[in-house]
Amino acid sequence: MYKLAANSHDSLKWMGQMLSTKWYDQVTILLQEASVLVNQMISSSIYVTVLADTEVRGAQLVALAQILLFP
């Protein structure tokens, strides 16, 4: 279990550890890829099928594309 930081030193340490994972870079890439997918779906009338045994990334892209297409 994770616990909340008790003081500012703990908060800074936690924030540093979180930022070192570069999660924001991954989110940025995922959003860019979803945007490209949506633009291609709109302009080319393509369809995307994601199988149940595919990687998590595919499911993330399709979910984000759905949100972008139908907010």
mmCIF file of the N, C-alpha and C atoms, coordinates in Angstrom:
data_MODEL
# 
_entry.id   MODEL 
# 
loop_
_atom_site.group_PDB 
_atom_site.id 
_atom_site.type_symbol 
_atom_site.label_atom_id 
_atom_site.label_alt_id 
_atom_site.label_comp_id 
_atom_site.label_asym_id 
_atom_site.label_entity_id 
_atom_site.label_seq_id 
_atom_site.pdbx_PDB_ins_code 
_atom_site.Cartn_x 
_atom_site.Cartn_y 
_atom_site.Cartn_z 
_atom_site.occupancy 
_atom_site.B_iso_or_equiv 
_atom_site.pdbx_formal_charge 
_atom_site.auth_seq_id 
_atom_site.auth_comp_id 
_atom_site.auth_asym_id 
_atom_site.auth_atom_id 
_atom_site.pdbx_PDB_model_num 
ATOM 1   N N  . MET A 1 1  ? 0.835   -1.188  0.000   1.00 0.00 ? 1  MET A N  1 
ATOM 2   C CA . MET A 1 1  ? 0.000   0.000   0.000   1.00 0.00 ? 1  MET A CA 1 
ATOM 3   C C  . MET A 1 1  ? 0.876   1.247   0.000   1.00 0.00 ? 1  MET A C  1 
ATOM 4   N N  . TYR A 1 2  ? 0.374   2.266   -0.662  1.00 0.00 ? 2  TYR A N  1 
ATOM 5   C CA . TYR A 1 2  ? 1.047   3.547   -0.656  1.00 0.00 ? 2  TYR A CA 1 
ATOM 6   C C  . TYR A 1 2  ? 0.494   4.381   0.490   1.00 0.00 ? 2  TYR A C  1 
ATOM 7   N N  . LYS A 1 3  ? 1.334   5.196   1.068   1.00 0.00 ? 3  LYS A N  1 
ATOM 8   C CA . LYS A 1 3  ? 0.824   6.083   2.099   1.00 0.00 ? 3  LYS A CA 1 
ATOM 9   C C  . LYS A 1 3  ? 1.140   7.520   1.707   1.00 0.00 ? 3  LYS A C  1 
ATOM 10  N N  . LEU A 1 4  ? 0.303   8.409   2.160   1.00 0.00 ? 4  LEU A N  1 
ATOM 11  C CA . LEU A 1 4  ? 0.493   9.816   1.852   1.00 0.00 ? 4  LEU A CA 1 
ATOM 12  C C  . LEU A 1 4  ? 1.723   10.345  2.552   1.00 0.00 ? 4  LEU A C  1 
ATOM 13  N N  . ALA A 1 5  ? 2.377   11.301  1.934   1.00 0.00 ? 5  ALA A N  1 
ATOM 14  C CA . ALA A 1 5  ? 3.564   11.907  2.526   1.00 0.00 ? 5  ALA A CA 1 
ATOM 15  C C  . ALA A 1 5  ? 3.170   12.695  3.760   1.00 0.00 ? 5  ALA A C  1 
ATOM 16  N N  . ALA A 1 6  ? 3.926   12.492  4.838   1.00 0.00 ? 6  ALA A N  1 
ATOM 17  C CA . ALA A 1 6  ? 3.591   13.121  6.112   1.00 0.00 ? 6  ALA A CA 1 
ATOM 18  C C  . ALA A 1 6  ? 4.116   14.547  6.223   1.00 0.00 ? 6  ALA A C  1 
ATOM 19  N N  . ASN A 1 7  ? 5.199   14.855  5.549   1.00 0.00 ? 7  ASN A N  1 
ATOM 20  C CA . ASN A 1 7  ? 5.741   16.214  5.638   1.00 0.00 ? 7  ASN A CA 1 
ATOM 21  C C  . ASN A 1 7  ? 6.287   16.637  4.280   1.00 0.00 ? 7  ASN A C  1 
ATOM 22  N N  . SER A 1 8  ? 6.766   17.854  4.221   1.00 0.00 ? 8  SER A N  1 
ATOM 23  C CA . SER A 1 8  ? 7.208   18.387  2.936   1.00 0.00 ? 8  SER A CA 1 
ATOM 24  C C  . SER A 1 8  ? 8.410   17.627  2.372   1.00 0.00 ? 8  SER A C  1 
ATOM 25  N N  . HIS A 1 9  ? 9.305   17.149  3.243   1.00 0.00 ? 9  HIS A N  1 
ATOM 26  C CA . HIS A 1 9  ? 10.459  16.374  2.758   1.00 0.00 ? 9  HIS A CA 1 
ATOM 27  C C  . HIS A 1 9  ? 9.975   15.093  2.091   1.00 0.00 ? 9  HIS A C  1 
ATOM 28  N N  . ASP A 1 10 ? 9.038   14.410  2.744   1.00 0.00 ? 10 ASP A N  1 
ATOM 29  C CA . ASP A 1 10 ? 8.479   13.187  2.161   1.00 0.00 ? 10 ASP A CA 1 
ATOM 30  C C  . ASP A 1 10 ? 7.758   13.500  0.857   1.00 0.00 ? 10 ASP A C  1 
ATOM 31  N N  . SER A 1 11 ? 7.057   14.626  0.807   1.00 0.00 ? 11 SER A N  1 
ATOM 32  C CA . SER A 1 11 ? 6.333   15.019  -0.399  1.00 0.00 ? 11 SER A CA 1 
ATOM 33  C C  . SER A 1 11 ? 7.297   15.246  -1.554  1.00 0.00 ? 11 SER A C  1 
ATOM 34  N N  . LEU A 1 12 ? 8.393   15.932  -1.281  1.00 0.00 ? 12 LEU A N  1 
ATOM 35  C CA . LEU A 1 12 ? 9.377   16.201  -2.328  1.00 0.00 ? 12 LEU A CA 1 
ATOM 36  C C  . LEU A 1 12 ? 10.027  14.906  -2.813  1.00 0.00 ? 12 LEU A C  1 
ATOM 37  N N  . LYS A 1 13 ? 10.300  14.008  -1.881  1.00 0.00 ? 13 LYS A N  1 
ATOM 38  C CA . LYS A 1 13 ? 10.904  12.726  -2.252  1.00 0.00 ? 13 LYS A CA 1 
ATOM 39  C C  . LYS A 1 13 ? 9.924   11.927  -3.119  1.00 0.00 ? 13 LYS A C  1 
ATOM 40  N N  . TRP A 1 14 ? 8.660   11.892  -2.708  1.00 0.00 ? 14 TRP A N  1 
ATOM 41  C CA . TRP A 1 14 ? 7.646   11.164  -3.464  1.00 0.00 ? 14 TRP A CA 1 
ATOM 42  C C  . TRP A 1 14 ? 7.488   11.765  -4.854  1.00 0.00 ? 14 TRP A C  1 
ATOM 43  N N  . MET A 1 15 ? 7.427   13.091  -4.930  1.00 0.00 ? 15 MET A N  1 
ATOM 44  C CA . MET A 1 15 ? 7.269   13.774  -6.214  1.00 0.00 ? 15 MET A CA 1 
ATOM 45  C C  . MET A 1 15 ? 8.467   13.481  -7.122  1.00 0.00 ? 15 MET A C  1 
ATOM 46  N N  . GLY A 1 16 ? 9.651   13.501  -6.564  1.00 0.00 ? 16 GLY A N  1 
ATOM 47  C CA . GLY A 1 16 ? 10.842  13.182  -7.348  1.00 0.00 ? 16 GLY A CA 1 
ATOM 48  C C  . GLY A 1 16 ? 10.813  11.768  -7.888  1.00 0.00 ? 16 GLY A C  1 
ATOM 49  N N  . GLN A 1 17 ? 10.377  10.825  -7.059  1.00 0.00 ? 17 GLN A N  1 
ATOM 50  C CA . GLN A 1 17 ? 10.282  9.434   -7.500  1.00 0.00 ? 17 GLN A CA 1 
ATOM 51  C C  . GLN A 1 17 ? 9.233   9.287   -8.597  1.00 0.00 ? 17 GLN A C  1 
ATOM 52  N N  . MET A 1 18 ? 8.110   9.973   -8.439  1.00 0.00 ? 18 MET A N  1 
ATOM 53  C CA . MET A 1 18 ? 7.051   9.885   -9.438  1.00 0.00 ? 18 MET A CA 1 
ATOM 54  C C  . MET A 1 18 ? 7.519   10.476  -10.765 1.00 0.00 ? 18 MET A C  1 
ATOM 55  N N  . LEU A 1 19 ? 8.163   11.635  -10.715 1.00 0.00 ? 19 LEU A N  1 
ATOM 56  C CA . LEU A 1 19 ? 8.628   12.270  -11.945 1.00 0.00 ? 19 LEU A CA 1 
ATOM 57  C C  . LEU A 1 19 ? 9.716   11.458  -12.631 1.00 0.00 ? 19 LEU A C  1 
ATOM 58  N N  . SER A 1 20 ? 10.492  10.714  -11.871 1.00 0.00 ? 20 SER A N  1 
ATOM 59  C CA . SER A 1 20 ? 11.565  9.911   -12.469 1.00 0.00 ? 20 SER A CA 1 
ATOM 60  C C  . SER A 1 20 ? 11.017  8.758   -13.312 1.00 0.00 ? 20 SER A C  1 
ATOM 61  N N  . THR A 1 21 ? 9.745   8.425   -13.153 1.00 0.00 ? 21 THR A N  1 
ATOM 62  C CA . THR A 1 21 ? 9.154   7.360   -13.965 1.00 0.00 ? 21 THR A CA 1 
ATOM 63  C C  . THR A 1 21 ? 8.846   7.820   -15.383 1.00 0.00 ? 21 THR A C  1 
ATOM 64  N N  . LYS A 1 22 ? 8.856   9.130   -15.610 1.00 0.00 ? 22 LYS A N  1 
ATOM 65  C CA . LYS A 1 22 ? 8.571   9.715   -16.928 1.00 0.00 ? 22 LYS A CA 1 
ATOM 66  C C  . LYS A 1 22 ? 7.162   9.364   -17.420 1.00 0.00 ? 22 LYS A C  1 
ATOM 67  N N  . TRP A 1 23 ? 6.218   9.223   -16.490 1.00 0.00 ? 23 TRP A N  1 
ATOM 68  C CA . TRP A 1 23 ? 4.842   8.856   -16.850 1.00 0.00 ? 23 TRP A CA 1 
ATOM 69  C C  . TRP A 1 23 ? 4.221   9.868   -17.798 1.00 0.00 ? 23 TRP A C  1 
ATOM 70  N N  . TYR A 1 24 ? 4.561   11.136  -17.637 1.00 0.00 ? 24 TYR A N  1 
ATOM 71  C CA . TYR A 1 24 ? 3.974   12.179  -18.481 1.00 0.00 ? 24 TYR A CA 1 
ATOM 72  C C  . TYR A 1 24 ? 4.430   12.036  -19.931 1.00 0.00 ? 24 TYR A C  1 
ATOM 73  N N  . ASP A 1 25 ? 5.619   11.519  -20.153 1.00 0.00 ? 25 ASP A N  1 
ATOM 74  C CA . ASP A 1 25 ? 6.069   11.261  -21.517 1.00 0.00 ? 25 ASP A CA 1 
ATOM 75  C C  . ASP A 1 25 ? 5.214   10.173  -22.162 1.00 0.00 ? 25 ASP A C  1 
ATOM 76  N N  . GLN A 1 26 ? 4.914   9.125   -21.396 1.00 0.00 ? 26 GLN A N  1 
ATOM 77  C CA . GLN A 1 26 ? 4.094   8.032   -21.920 1.00 0.00 ? 26 GLN A CA 1 
ATOM 78  C C  . GLN A 1 26 ? 2.673   8.492   -22.215 1.00 0.00 ? 26 GLN A C  1 
ATOM 79  N N  . VAL A 1 27 ? 2.118   9.326   -21.334 1.00 0.00 ? 27 VAL A N  1 
ATOM 80  C CA . VAL A 1 27 ? 0.762   9.852   -21.555 1.00 0.00 ? 27 VAL A CA 1 
ATOM 81  C C  . VAL A 1 27 ? 0.740   10.740  -22.793 1.00 0.00 ? 27 VAL A C  1 
ATOM 82  N N  . THR A 1 28 ? 1.767   11.549  -22.974 1.00 0.00 ? 28 THR A N  1 
ATOM 83  C CA . THR A 1 28 ? 1.858   12.416  -24.146 1.00 0.00 ? 28 THR A CA 1 
ATOM 84  C C  . THR A 1 28 ? 1.882   11.592  -25.428 1.00 0.00 ? 28 THR A C  1 
ATOM 85  N N  . ILE A 1 29 ? 2.709   10.563  -25.462 1.00 0.00 ? 29 ILE A N  1 
ATOM 86  C CA . ILE A 1 29 ? 2.806   9.700   -26.643 1.00 0.00 ? 29 ILE A CA 1 
ATOM 87  C C  . ILE A 1 29 ? 1.477   9.009   -26.910 1.00 0.00 ? 29 ILE A C  1 
ATOM 88  N N  . LEU A 1 30 ? 0.845   8.519   -25.869 1.00 0.00 ? 30 LEU A N  1 
ATOM 89  C CA . LEU A 1 30 ? -0.437  7.830   -26.022 1.00 0.00 ? 30 LEU A CA 1 
ATOM 90  C C  . LEU A 1 30 ? -1.505  8.769   -26.580 1.00 0.00 ? 30 LEU A C  1 
ATOM 91  N N  . LEU A 1 31 ? -1.555  9.996   -26.097 1.00 0.00 ? 31 LEU A N  1 
ATOM 92  C CA . LEU A 1 31 ? -2.529  10.965  -26.602 1.00 0.00 ? 31 LEU A CA 1 
ATOM 93  C C  . LEU A 1 31 ? -2.240  11.340  -28.060 1.00 0.00 ? 31 LEU A C  1 
ATOM 94  N N  . GLN A 1 32 ? -0.971  11.469  -28.400 1.00 0.00 ? 32 GLN A N  1 
ATOM 95  C CA . GLN A 1 32 ? -0.612  11.775  -29.784 1.00 0.00 ? 32 GLN A CA 1 
ATOM 96  C C  . GLN A 1 32 ? -1.023  10.636  -30.713 1.00 0.00 ? 32 GLN A C  1 
ATOM 97  N N  . GLU A 1 33 ? -0.752  9.404   -30.300 1.00 0.00 ? 33 GLU A N  1 
ATOM 98  C CA . GLU A 1 33 ? -1.120  8.246   -31.118 1.00 0.00 ? 33 GLU A CA 1 
ATOM 99  C C  . GLU A 1 33 ? -2.643  8.143   -31.269 1.00 0.00 ? 33 GLU A C  1 
ATOM 100 N N  . ALA A 1 34 ? -3.372  8.406   -30.206 1.00 0.00 ? 34 ALA A N  1 
ATOM 101 C CA . ALA A 1 34 ? -4.834  8.359   -30.274 1.00 0.00 ? 34 ALA A CA 1 
ATOM 102 C C  . ALA A 1 34 ? -5.358  9.444   -31.203 1.00 0.00 ? 34 ALA A C  1 
ATOM 103 N N  . SER A 1 35 ? -4.734  10.596  -31.193 1.00 0.00 ? 35 SER A N  1 
ATOM 104 C CA . SER A 1 35 ? -5.138  11.688  -32.080 1.00 0.00 ? 35 SER A CA 1 
ATOM 105 C C  . SER A 1 35 ? -4.920  11.310  -33.544 1.00 0.00 ? 35 SER A C  1 
ATOM 106 N N  . VAL A 1 36 ? -3.795  10.699  -33.854 1.00 0.00 ? 36 VAL A N  1 
ATOM 107 C CA . VAL A 1 36 ? -3.515  10.246  -35.219 1.00 0.00 ? 36 VAL A CA 1 
ATOM 108 C C  . VAL A 1 36 ? -4.539  9.194   -35.634 1.00 0.00 ? 36 VAL A C  1 
ATOM 109 N N  . LEU A 1 37 ? -4.830  8.268   -34.746 1.00 0.00 ? 37 LEU A N  1 
ATOM 110 C CA . LEU A 1 37 ? -5.805  7.225   -35.040 1.00 0.00 ? 37 LEU A CA 1 
ATOM 111 C C  . LEU A 1 37 ? -7.178  7.825   -35.345 1.00 0.00 ? 37 LEU A C  1 
ATOM 112 N N  . VAL A 1 38 ? -7.614  8.770   -34.538 1.00 0.00 ? 38 VAL A N  1 
ATOM 113 C CA . VAL A 1 38 ? -8.919  9.403   -34.745 1.00 0.00 ? 38 VAL A CA 1 
ATOM 114 C C  . VAL A 1 38 ? -8.939  10.175  -36.061 1.00 0.00 ? 38 VAL A C  1 
ATOM 115 N N  . ASN A 1 39 ? -7.880  10.913  -36.337 1.00 0.00 ? 39 ASN A N  1 
ATOM 116 C CA . ASN A 1 39 ? -7.831  11.657  -37.603 1.00 0.00 ? 39 ASN A CA 1 
ATOM 117 C C  . ASN A 1 39 ? -7.899  10.728  -38.804 1.00 0.00 ? 39 ASN A C  1 
ATOM 118 N N  . GLN A 1 40 ? -7.230  9.587   -38.728 1.00 0.00 ? 40 GLN A N  1 
ATOM 119 C CA . GLN A 1 40 ? -7.287  8.627   -39.826 1.00 0.00 ? 40 GLN A CA 1 
ATOM 120 C C  . GLN A 1 40 ? -8.663  7.981   -39.925 1.00 0.00 ? 40 GLN A C  1 
ATOM 121 N N  . MET A 1 41 ? -9.281  7.728   -38.792 1.00 0.00 ? 41 MET A N  1 
ATOM 122 C CA . MET A 1 41 ? -10.618 7.149   -38.805 1.00 0.00 ? 41 MET A CA 1 
ATOM 123 C C  . MET A 1 41 ? -11.622 8.114   -39.438 1.00 0.00 ? 41 MET A C  1 
ATOM 124 N N  . ILE A 1 42 ? -11.480 9.393   -39.153 1.00 0.00 ? 42 ILE A N  1 
ATOM 125 C CA . ILE A 1 42 ? -12.396 10.397  -39.694 1.00 0.00 ? 42 ILE A CA 1 
ATOM 126 C C  . ILE A 1 42 ? -12.155 10.609  -41.186 1.00 0.00 ? 42 ILE A C  1 
ATOM 127 N N  . SER A 1 43 ? -10.904 10.725  -41.582 1.00 0.00 ? 43 SER A N  1 
ATOM 128 C CA . SER A 1 43 ? -10.592 11.056  -42.971 1.00 0.00 ? 43 SER A CA 1 
ATOM 129 C C  . SER A 1 43 ? -10.644 9.854   -43.921 1.00 0.00 ? 43 SER A C  1 
ATOM 130 N N  . SER A 1 44 ? -10.387 8.668   -43.421 1.00 0.00 ? 44 SER A N  1 
ATOM 131 C CA . SER A 1 44 ? -10.285 7.501   -44.302 1.00 0.00 ? 44 SER A CA 1 
ATOM 132 C C  . SER A 1 44 ? -11.377 6.468   -44.086 1.00 0.00 ? 44 SER A C  1 
ATOM 133 N N  . SER A 1 45 ? -12.248 6.715   -43.158 1.00 0.00 ? 45 SER A N  1 
ATOM 134 C CA . SER A 1 45 ? -13.311 5.756   -42.843 1.00 0.00 ? 45 SER A CA 1 
ATOM 135 C C  . SER A 1 45 ? -12.754 4.362   -42.559 1.00 0.00 ? 45 SER A C  1 
ATOM 136 N N  . ILE A 1 46 ? -11.689 4.300   -41.793 1.00 0.00 ? 46 ILE A N  1 
ATOM 137 C CA . ILE A 1 46 ? -11.126 3.005   -41.414 1.00 0.00 ? 46 ILE A CA 1 
ATOM 138 C C  . ILE A 1 46 ? -11.790 2.513   -40.138 1.00 0.00 ? 46 ILE A C  1 
ATOM 139 N N  . TYR A 1 47 ? -11.693 1.225   -39.902 1.00 0.00 ? 47 TYR A N  1 
ATOM 140 C CA . TYR A 1 47 ? -12.210 0.623   -38.688 1.00 0.00 ? 47 TYR A CA 1 
ATOM 141 C C  . TYR A 1 47 ? -11.058 -0.039  -37.953 1.00 0.00 ? 47 TYR A C  1 
ATOM 142 N N  . VAL A 1 48 ? -11.156 -0.051  -36.645 1.00 0.00 ? 48 VAL A N  1 
ATOM 143 C CA . VAL A 1 48 ? -10.102 -0.635  -35.823 1.00 0.00 ? 48 VAL A CA 1 
ATOM 144 C C  . VAL A 1 48 ? -10.710 -1.757  -34.993 1.00 0.00 ? 48 VAL A C  1 
ATOM 145 N N  . THR A 1 49 ? -10.045 -2.893  -34.989 1.00 0.00 ? 49 THR A N  1 
ATOM 146 C CA . THR A 1 49 ? -10.476 -4.019  -34.165 1.00 0.00 ? 49 THR A CA 1 
ATOM 147 C C  . THR A 1 49 ? -9.337  -4.373  -33.224 1.00 0.00 ? 49 THR A C  1 
ATOM 148 N N  . VAL A 1 50 ? -9.653  -4.458  -31.944 1.00 0.00 ? 50 VAL A N  1 
ATOM 149 C CA . VAL A 1 50 ? -8.658  -4.861  -30.955 1.00 0.00 ? 50 VAL A CA 1 
ATOM 150 C C  . VAL A 1 50 ? -9.134  -6.162  -30.341 1.00 0.00 ? 50 VAL A C  1 
ATOM 151 N N  . LEU A 1 51 ? -8.300  -7.171  -30.417 1.00 0.00 ? 51 LEU A N  1 
ATOM 152 C CA . LEU A 1 51 ? -8.652  -8.478  -29.883 1.00 0.00 ? 51 LEU A CA 1 
ATOM 153 C C  . LEU A 1 51 ? -8.406  -8.514  -28.380 1.00 0.00 ? 51 LEU A C  1 
ATOM 154 N N  . ALA A 1 52 ? -9.066  -9.400  -27.708 1.00 0.00 ? 52 ALA A N  1 
ATOM 155 C CA . ALA A 1 52 ? -8.980  -9.488  -26.251 1.00 0.00 ? 52 ALA A CA 1 
ATOM 156 C C  . ALA A 1 52 ? -7.566  -9.811  -25.769 1.00 0.00 ? 52 ALA A C  1 
ATOM 157 N N  . ASP A 1 53 ? -6.786  -10.490 -26.579 1.00 0.00 ? 53 ASP A N  1 
ATOM 158 C CA . ASP A 1 53 ? -5.454  -10.895 -26.135 1.00 0.00 ? 53 ASP A CA 1 
ATOM 159 C C  . ASP A 1 53 ? -4.342  -9.939  -26.581 1.00 0.00 ? 53 ASP A C  1 
ATOM 160 N N  . THR A 1 54 ? -4.715  -8.738  -27.026 1.00 0.00 ? 54 THR A N  1 
ATOM 161 C CA . THR A 1 54 ? -3.701  -7.781  -27.454 1.00 0.00 ? 54 THR A CA 1 
ATOM 162 C C  . THR A 1 54 ? -3.103  -7.050  -26.259 1.00 0.00 ? 54 THR A C  1 
ATOM 163 N N  . GLU A 1 55 ? -2.079  -6.292  -26.551 1.00 0.00 ? 55 GLU A N  1 
ATOM 164 C CA . GLU A 1 55 ? -1.414  -5.551  -25.501 1.00 0.00 ? 55 GLU A CA 1 
ATOM 165 C C  . GLU A 1 55 ? -2.329  -4.505  -24.887 1.00 0.00 ? 55 GLU A C  1 
ATOM 166 N N  . VAL A 1 56 ? -1.980  -4.064  -23.713 1.00 0.00 ? 56 VAL A N  1 
ATOM 167 C CA . VAL A 1 56 ? -2.738  -3.034  -23.012 1.00 0.00 ? 56 VAL A CA 1 
ATOM 168 C C  . VAL A 1 56 ? -2.749  -1.746  -23.825 1.00 0.00 ? 56 VAL A C  1 
ATOM 169 N N  . ARG A 1 57 ? -1.667  -1.455  -24.496 1.00 0.00 ? 57 ARG A N  1 
ATOM 170 C CA . ARG A 1 57 ? -1.557  -0.212  -25.271 1.00 0.00 ? 57 ARG A CA 1 
ATOM 171 C C  . ARG A 1 57 ? -2.659  -0.106  -26.328 1.00 0.00 ? 57 ARG A C  1 
ATOM 172 N N  . GLY A 1 58 ? -2.963  -1.192  -26.973 1.00 0.00 ? 58 GLY A N  1 
ATOM 173 C CA . GLY A 1 58 ? -4.028  -1.184  -27.965 1.00 0.00 ? 58 GLY A CA 1 
ATOM 174 C C  . GLY A 1 58 ? -5.368  -0.830  -27.340 1.00 0.00 ? 58 GLY A C  1 
ATOM 175 N N  . ALA A 1 59 ? -5.638  -1.405  -26.198 1.00 0.00 ? 59 ALA A N  1 
ATOM 176 C CA . ALA A 1 59 ? -6.886  -1.104  -25.493 1.00 0.00 ? 59 ALA A CA 1 
ATOM 177 C C  . ALA A 1 59 ? -6.914  0.359   -25.049 1.00 0.00 ? 59 ALA A C  1 
ATOM 178 N N  . GLN A 1 60 ? -5.778  0.864   -24.621 1.00 0.00 ? 60 GLN A N  1 
ATOM 179 C CA . GLN A 1 60 ? -5.702  2.275   -24.217 1.00 0.00 ? 60 GLN A CA 1 
ATOM 180 C C  . GLN A 1 60 ? -5.976  3.187   -25.410 1.00 0.00 ? 60 GLN A C  1 
ATOM 181 N N  . LEU A 1 61 ? -5.383  2.860   -26.553 1.00 0.00 ? 61 LEU A N  1 
ATOM 182 C CA . LEU A 1 61 ? -5.591  3.679   -27.756 1.00 0.00 ? 61 LEU A CA 1 
ATOM 183 C C  . LEU A 1 61 ? -7.050  3.682   -28.194 1.00 0.00 ? 61 LEU A C  1 
ATOM 184 N N  . VAL A 1 62 ? -7.663  2.512   -28.184 1.00 0.00 ? 62 VAL A N  1 
ATOM 185 C CA . VAL A 1 62 ? -9.056  2.436   -28.604 1.00 0.00 ? 62 VAL A CA 1 
ATOM 186 C C  . VAL A 1 62 ? -9.957  3.180   -27.627 1.00 0.00 ? 62 VAL A C  1 
ATOM 187 N N  . ALA A 1 63 ? -9.701  3.061   -26.346 1.00 0.00 ? 63 ALA A N  1 
ATOM 188 C CA . ALA A 1 63 ? -10.506 3.771   -25.351 1.00 0.00 ? 63 ALA A CA 1 
ATOM 189 C C  . ALA A 1 63 ? -10.369 5.286   -25.526 1.00 0.00 ? 63 ALA A C  1 
ATOM 190 N N  . LEU A 1 64 ? -9.146  5.748   -25.725 1.00 0.00 ? 64 LEU A N  1 
ATOM 191 C CA . LEU A 1 64 ? -8.938  7.181   -25.926 1.00 0.00 ? 64 LEU A CA 1 
ATOM 192 C C  . LEU A 1 64 ? -9.567  7.656   -27.230 1.00 0.00 ? 64 LEU A C  1 
ATOM 193 N N  . ALA A 1 65 ? -9.485  6.848   -28.270 1.00 0.00 ? 65 ALA A N  1 
ATOM 194 C CA . ALA A 1 65 ? -10.108 7.211   -29.549 1.00 0.00 ? 65 ALA A CA 1 
ATOM 195 C C  . ALA A 1 65 ? -11.617 7.344   -29.373 1.00 0.00 ? 65 ALA A C  1 
ATOM 196 N N  . GLN A 1 66 ? -12.230 6.440   -28.624 1.00 0.00 ? 66 GLN A N  1 
ATOM 197 C CA . GLN A 1 66 ? -13.660 6.526   -28.368 1.00 0.00 ? 66 GLN A CA 1 
ATOM 198 C C  . GLN A 1 66 ? -14.011 7.828   -27.643 1.00 0.00 ? 66 GLN A C  1 
ATOM 199 N N  . ILE A 1 67 ? -13.210 8.174   -26.665 1.00 0.00 ? 67 ILE A N  1 
ATOM 200 C CA . ILE A 1 67 ? -13.454 9.420   -25.933 1.00 0.00 ? 67 ILE A CA 1 
ATOM 201 C C  . ILE A 1 67 ? -13.304 10.628  -26.839 1.00 0.00 ? 67 ILE A C  1 
ATOM 202 N N  . LEU A 1 68 ? -12.280 10.608  -27.695 1.00 0.00 ? 68 LEU A N  1 
ATOM 203 C CA . LEU A 1 68 ? -12.071 11.739  -28.601 1.00 0.00 ? 68 LEU A CA 1 
ATOM 204 C C  . LEU A 1 68 ? -13.174 11.828  -29.653 1.00 0.00 ? 68 LEU A C  1 
ATOM 205 N N  . LEU A 1 69 ? -13.661 10.693  -30.117 1.00 0.00 ? 69 LEU A N  1 
ATOM 206 C CA . LEU A 1 69 ? -14.716 10.689  -31.132 1.00 0.00 ? 69 LEU A CA 1 
ATOM 207 C C  . LEU A 1 69 ? -16.087 11.008  -30.555 1.00 0.00 ? 69 LEU A C  1 
ATOM 208 N N  . PHE A 1 70 ? -16.339 10.541  -29.354 1.00 0.00 ? 70 PHE A N  1 
ATOM 209 C CA . PHE A 1 70 ? -17.657 10.695  -28.730 1.00 0.00 ? 70 PHE A CA 1 
ATOM 210 C C  . PHE A 1 70 ? -17.528 11.214  -27.308 1.00 0.00 ? 70 PHE A C  1 
ATOM 211 N N  . PRO A 1 71 ? -17.148 12.489  -27.158 1.00 0.00 ? 71 PRO A N  1 
ATOM 212 C CA . PRO A 1 71 ? -16.940 13.019  -25.805 1.00 0.00 ? 71 PRO A CA 1 
ATOM 213 C C  . PRO A 1 71 ? -18.250 13.096  -25.059 1.00 0.00 ? 71 PRO A C  1 
# 
